[in-house]
């Protein structure tokens, strides 16, 4: 295959866009980067927008290995489409500052962002309202994989309102700091294959309609008054774990979650167990106390359920 192709912009150096719109650009079939292919450093300032572009991968931006994509101000990647990774496909470093957003993108698989390297969200940046177009897909927000991949959320940044899973972390690290949150997705976070989820400094996972956190072969740690609260789901509304490890420290808590039933072709299915924590086989709980006065409390129908 030849050199990277781009629908509108191929950046190999240092490019700064201020109040610029990149729109209605489409990469040739099988090529990535509908709006931009970035193999250098690309900075979006002011109200710069990458919108309504299309590609096989990275409908808005294809950010290559070792490249840097920086979104400042109110810059956005929105309304882009792809087969895979509607907003941004990231193999380099993606930094979001100010009120920047990756929102309203769509793909057959992974509507918002795929991450194989580094994402840092600062200030009030957001990844929101991204969608997937086929039933077999599971992640509307951010999907990352591999031991080198990290997602760090700081300064009240949010991942919210995405279809299906807000963040899927496979063998990689997700860290929420400084009151940042993951909310109003179907499932908040899925962690598997040795992945890790860490909540610090009053961070929260809340108000997700298909469960807060789902864990298989992963580890979840809550520290420094962080919380998982007000989620709903069929079972394990806050945390469904097994196998895996759940650690609660420093006045962190799981509260106000509840299980709900659903309807399928055979009729109504009543709510399952584990309003707070559903503990599956080969799971370990550290610092977890269930019930009134505990750090897992006020969940419906129960605080902790163990198979």
Buried (B, 14 or more C-beta within 10 A) or exposed (E): EEEBBBBBBBBBEEBEBEEBEBBEBBBEEEBBBBBBBBBBBBBBBBEBBBBBBBBBBBBBBBBBEEBBBBBBBBBBBBBBBBBBBBBBBBBBBBBBBBBBBBBBBBBBBBBBBBBBBBBBBBBBBBBBBBBBBEEEBBBBBBBBBEEBBBBBBBBBBBBBBBBBBBBBBBBBBBBBBBBBBBBBBBBBBBBBBBBBBBBBBBBBBBBBBBBBBBBBBBBBBBBBBBBBBBBBBBBBBBBBBBBBBBBBBEEBBBBBBBBBEEEEEEEEEEBBBBBBBBBBEEBEBEBBBBBEEBBBBBBBBBBBBBE
